[in-house]
């Protein structure tokens, strides 16, 4: 679920880091790009961890045959 967000953050961070020259007061564009890239990678990793935990849950079913014939 968070993989898409992570990929978008990585792309925006890469564009800010290597393609654009943006003047944001107090933060350089390279640092802002790296922050977004790291946040995107973290979102992708957390998505894989959540998916792995969802796959570990197993459900078991027990079927019992009850003999209802009279003796």
Rosetta constraint file for C-alpha pairs under 8 A:
AtomPair CA 1 CA 47 HARMONIC 6.61 0.50
AtomPair CA 2 CA 6 HARMONIC 6.17 0.50
AtomPair CA 2 CA 43 HARMONIC 5.92 0.50
AtomPair CA 2 CA 44 HARMONIC 6.31 0.50
AtomPair CA 2 CA 46 HARMONIC 7.78 0.50
AtomPair CA 2 CA 47 HARMONIC 5.44 0.50
AtomPair CA 3 CA 7 HARMONIC 6.20 0.50
AtomPair CA 3 CA 43 HARMONIC 6.56 0.50
AtomPair CA 3 CA 44 HARMONIC 4.84 0.50
AtomPair CA 3 CA 47 HARMONIC 6.07 0.50
AtomPair CA 4 CA 8 HARMONIC 6.23 0.50
AtomPair CA 5 CA 9 HARMONIC 6.17 0.50
AtomPair CA 5 CA 40 HARMONIC 6.99 0.50
AtomPair CA 5 CA 43 HARMONIC 7.13 0.50
AtomPair CA 5 CA 44 HARMONIC 7.99 0.50
AtomPair CA 6 CA 10 HARMONIC 6.17 0.50
AtomPair CA 6 CA 39 HARMONIC 7.12 0.50
AtomPair CA 6 CA 40 HARMONIC 3.78 0.50
AtomPair CA 6 CA 41 HARMONIC 6.05 0.50
AtomPair CA 6 CA 42 HARMONIC 7.33 0.50
AtomPair CA 6 CA 43 HARMONIC 4.93 0.50
AtomPair CA 6 CA 44 HARMONIC 5.22 0.50
AtomPair CA 7 CA 11 HARMONIC 6.20 0.50
AtomPair CA 7 CA 40 HARMONIC 6.07 0.50
AtomPair CA 7 CA 41 HARMONIC 7.78 0.50
AtomPair CA 7 CA 44 HARMONIC 7.43 0.50
AtomPair CA 8 CA 12 HARMONIC 6.15 0.50
AtomPair CA 8 CA 40 HARMONIC 7.24 0.50
AtomPair CA 9 CA 13 HARMONIC 5.94 0.50
AtomPair CA 9 CA 36 HARMONIC 5.49 0.50
AtomPair CA 9 CA 37 HARMONIC 6.09 0.50
AtomPair CA 9 CA 39 HARMONIC 6.91 0.50
AtomPair CA 9 CA 40 HARMONIC 4.76 0.50
AtomPair CA 10 CA 14 HARMONIC 6.07 0.50
AtomPair CA 10 CA 36 HARMONIC 6.17 0.50
AtomPair CA 10 CA 37 HARMONIC 4.35 0.50
AtomPair CA 10 CA 38 HARMONIC 7.50 0.50
AtomPair CA 10 CA 39 HARMONIC 7.66 0.50
AtomPair CA 10 CA 40 HARMONIC 4.96 0.50
AtomPair CA 10 CA 41 HARMONIC 6.95 0.50
AtomPair CA 11 CA 15 HARMONIC 6.20 0.50
AtomPair CA 11 CA 37 HARMONIC 7.51 0.50
AtomPair CA 12 CA 16 HARMONIC 6.17 0.50
AtomPair CA 12 CA 33 HARMONIC 7.24 0.50
AtomPair CA 12 CA 36 HARMONIC 7.09 0.50
AtomPair CA 12 CA 37 HARMONIC 7.76 0.50
AtomPair CA 13 CA 17 HARMONIC 5.93 0.50
AtomPair CA 13 CA 32 HARMONIC 7.07 0.50
AtomPair CA 13 CA 33 HARMONIC 3.86 0.50
AtomPair CA 13 CA 34 HARMONIC 6.07 0.50
AtomPair CA 13 CA 35 HARMONIC 7.21 0.50
AtomPair CA 13 CA 36 HARMONIC 4.73 0.50
AtomPair CA 13 CA 37 HARMONIC 4.97 0.50
AtomPair CA 14 CA 18 HARMONIC 5.92 0.50
AtomPair CA 14 CA 19 HARMONIC 7.48 0.50
AtomPair CA 14 CA 33 HARMONIC 5.97 0.50
AtomPair CA 14 CA 34 HARMONIC 7.56 0.50
AtomPair CA 14 CA 37 HARMONIC 6.76 0.50
AtomPair CA 15 CA 19 HARMONIC 4.93 0.50
AtomPair CA 15 CA 20 HARMONIC 6.26 0.50
AtomPair CA 15 CA 33 HARMONIC 7.33 0.50
AtomPair CA 16 CA 20 HARMONIC 5.22 0.50
AtomPair CA 16 CA 21 HARMONIC 7.24 0.50
AtomPair CA 16 CA 22 HARMONIC 7.42 0.50
AtomPair CA 16 CA 29 HARMONIC 6.04 0.50
AtomPair CA 16 CA 30 HARMONIC 6.67 0.50
AtomPair CA 16 CA 32 HARMONIC 7.23 0.50
AtomPair CA 16 CA 33 HARMONIC 4.94 0.50
AtomPair CA 17 CA 29 HARMONIC 6.15 0.50
AtomPair CA 17 CA 30 HARMONIC 4.51 0.50
AtomPair CA 17 CA 31 HARMONIC 7.42 0.50
AtomPair CA 17 CA 32 HARMONIC 7.38 0.50
AtomPair CA 17 CA 33 HARMONIC 4.51 0.50
AtomPair CA 17 CA 34 HARMONIC 6.71 0.50
AtomPair CA 18 CA 30 HARMONIC 7.52 0.50
AtomPair CA 20 CA 29 HARMONIC 7.90 0.50
AtomPair CA 21 CA 29 HARMONIC 6.62 0.50
AtomPair CA 22 CA 28 HARMONIC 7.87 0.50
AtomPair CA 22 CA 29 HARMONIC 5.69 0.50
AtomPair CA 23 CA 28 HARMONIC 7.02 0.50
AtomPair CA 23 CA 29 HARMONIC 6.79 0.50
AtomPair CA 24 CA 28 HARMONIC 6.50 0.50
AtomPair CA 24 CA 29 HARMONIC 6.94 0.50
AtomPair CA 27 CA 31 HARMONIC 6.75 0.50
AtomPair CA 27 CA 32 HARMONIC 6.66 0.50
AtomPair CA 28 CA 32 HARMONIC 6.38 0.50
AtomPair CA 29 CA 33 HARMONIC 6.09 0.50
AtomPair CA 30 CA 34 HARMONIC 6.28 0.50
AtomPair CA 31 CA 35 HARMONIC 6.15 0.50
AtomPair CA 32 CA 36 HARMONIC 6.32 0.50
AtomPair CA 33 CA 37 HARMONIC 6.20 0.50
AtomPair CA 34 CA 38 HARMONIC 6.10 0.50
AtomPair CA 35 CA 39 HARMONIC 6.15 0.50
AtomPair CA 36 CA 40 HARMONIC 6.05 0.50
AtomPair CA 37 CA 41 HARMONIC 6.23 0.50
AtomPair CA 38 CA 42 HARMONIC 6.12 0.50
AtomPair CA 39 CA 43 HARMONIC 6.18 0.50
AtomPair CA 40 CA 44 HARMONIC 6.32 0.50
AtomPair CA 41 CA 45 HARMONIC 6.19 0.50
AtomPair CA 42 CA 46 HARMONIC 6.05 0.50
AtomPair CA 43 CA 47 HARMONIC 6.09 0.50
AtomPair CA 44 CA 48 HARMONIC 6.39 0.50
AtomPair CA 45 CA 49 HARMONIC 6.28 0.50
AtomPair CA 46 CA 50 HARMONIC 6.10 0.50
AtomPair CA 47 CA 51 HARMONIC 6.18 0.50
AtomPair CA 48 CA 52 HARMONIC 6.14 0.50
AtomPair CA 49 CA 53 HARMONIC 6.30 0.50
AtomPair CA 50 CA 54 HARMONIC 6.27 0.50
AtomPair CA 51 CA 55 HARMONIC 6.31 0.50
AtomPair CA 52 CA 56 HARMONIC 6.51 0.50
AtomPair CA 53 CA 57 HARMONIC 7.20 0.50
